Amino acid sequence: MVLYTFATLAFYLLGAGALGVVGLAADSEPARNRRIKIFSGLLPPVCVLLYVLFPHPTKLVLLSGAMQAIMLPMLASAALYFRYRRNDPRLTPSRLWDIFL
């Protein structure tokens, strides 16, 4: 339950912050707090509605897994790009970190 709560909060914060960063909404703190409240009020009913419209949890889990699989190459390439192209030399990680990456 606690992990679900943290994941849900992280999604609200990420969504509200992303709208401000990409310029689709004002990037001030009061505007961001308002978006967080809107997300936290709208997202749970949307999730319930999706479950009511598509009452097959296994298919929903497989669909979300497929979407994450599509996103993994983008995340991996971004991690490599930032590690080797945009890294501050003072923060260069050890060879062990490179192996794990």
Summary of the structure (lengths in Angstrom):
residues: 101
radius of gyration: 18.1
end to end distance: 30.5
largest distance: 51.9
contacts: 205
relative contact order: 0.06
helix: 81%
strand: 0%
